[in-house]
Amino acid sequence: VEAVSKEELTPAKKIEIRDYVVQENDTLQKISHKFYGTTRKWNFLYETNKDVLKSPDKLYPGVEIKIPPLD
């Protein structure tokens, strides 16, 4: 019988990317604060969502963006 380490028994962490629908008066800074607890990750959100966002300062209600984990 082979010994099995705890690492082999631990299920892999799921990388959960959330979808978020932009609301009226949202900014990337506000969304960053809501999901990450800091406004400083706004550029990370912009880079992740360049395919749907034309500019980091132009967010339109109803647009769906991805909120990836920071890890």
N, C-alpha and C positions, 0 to 999 in steps of 0.2 A: 504494500500500500504506500503510495506516494504522499508526502506531506504537501499540503496546499497552503500557500500564503494567504493572508487576509486580503492582500491587494487583488488576488485572482478571484476572490469571492465578492468583492465590492462591485456593485453594478456601475457601469460607466455613467458619468454625469451627462445628462442631456443638455445640449446647448439650446436654450429656449430663446428663440427670437420672437418677440411680441410684435403684433401689428397694432398700430395706433392711428386713429383717424383724427386729422388736424381739426381743431375746433376754432371758432371765431376768437380772435385776439391771442391765439397761440403764437409763441416765438420758439425758436430752437432752444433758447436759453431756458424758457419756462418748461419745455418738455424735458430738457436735460435735468432740471431740478426735480421735476416730478418723478423721474425714473431712476436717477443716479444720485440725487441728494446734493448736487452741485450744478451751477450754471456753466461751469467750465468745460463740459463735455459736448457743447453745442456743435463744435467742428467735427467731432467724431460722428455725431448724428448726420450732419450734412454730408460728409464723405461717404457714409454708408448708404445714403439715399439720393445720391447725385442723379440716379436714373429717373427719379420722379420730381426732384426739386431743381428748378432752373437757377436759383440763387438762394443763398442762406438767409437773406432778409425778405424773401417773398414766399410766404406760406399761405396757402389758400384752404379755407374750410372744406372738408370732405376728402382731401387728399390723404391716401393711406401711406404711412411710412413704416419702416421696420425699426424696432428698438432691440438691438442685439445686447447680450450681456457684455460687460466690460472685460471679463476674463478671456 
